[in-house]
Amino acid sequence: MICQKCVLTDKFPRISFDENGVCNFCRSSKKADDQTDLKKKYEEKFKALISEYKGKGTYDCLVAFSGGKDSTYTLHLLKNNYHLNILSFSFDNWFQSKRAAQNIRNVVQHLNLDHITILPSFDTFKKILHTAISSHDLYSAKSLERASAICTTCLSLIRFIGFKIAVEKNIPFLIFGLSPGQAPIATSVFKTNAGMIKNMQKLTFKILHSKIGDSIKPYFLEDKHFEKSDSFPISINPLAFSEYNEEVILSIANNMGWIKPDDTDPNSTNCLLNAFANQVHIEKFGYNPYAIEIAELVRIGYMSREDGIKRLEEPPSQDQVAMIKKILTIT
């Protein structure tokens, strides 16, 4: 059964349907007018923070740049709408599309940005992925409702590396290019602190360290970072309070030399791991890990229900899955 308003199926955790076939997530979601008011509220909060912090450091913000369309558009907004001095960084997980890698270079050159690339040890990252796939306690069931274990792993490492760089360089804003379906508006402008981030990384670090050892330490914050309690950045997700139109985003990205990769699955514009990550999640839980993101995009009118269902029902490319399993030596 599929919800009559969004795309969630009866396989999704904690879901229920009323007599009209509408799920409880749709019934509890905010109306479009409420979303508009919230967007204005959080954009004004961001603008006020810009007035307070802009120009006080070497960089105004650190931006996680995957090379995908959403983070590309985020950089455009920050540079051309908010006029911030940007340092961007990418986490190259060894499975970055070649086209995405070139997109990063093209966009960084077009916007005239400084950029850092983090390339982890392949052996260490391979062990991290094996742990993510096999572990039952690395992430909470709630977090796996929003993304596969593999995606959650990369996003976690990107987040902690981002906080580490921002603290070391005393950068006031750490910015992510999450779609409106990935992050709610209420978390789009969020003041972090050392205790919060230390608690966030505690369980992930403990489990990975117990299985892999000290080679994971470069991707996590250390005690010396947590001692700098005044240096923790404000987390910003501009796409949550900005207009989000995929056609407009792609047009703007194309004008910066961005070209959509032809070797990734329908839900990614940068990562070759995605098809395999989705298949593992579907086999384990019975639903596509992009379901909740796409359901929210449908609810707020950024995607049609028909397009959402089509995107979720397209099976992962078995050629891509086989390639990843071979590289990771997974039988």
Beta strands, then each sheet from edge to edge (+ up, - down):
strand 1: 61-64
strand 2: 86-91
strand 3: 114-118
strand 4: 173-175
strand 5: 189-191
strand 6: 234-236
sheet 1: 3+ 2+ 1+ 4+ 6+ 5-
end
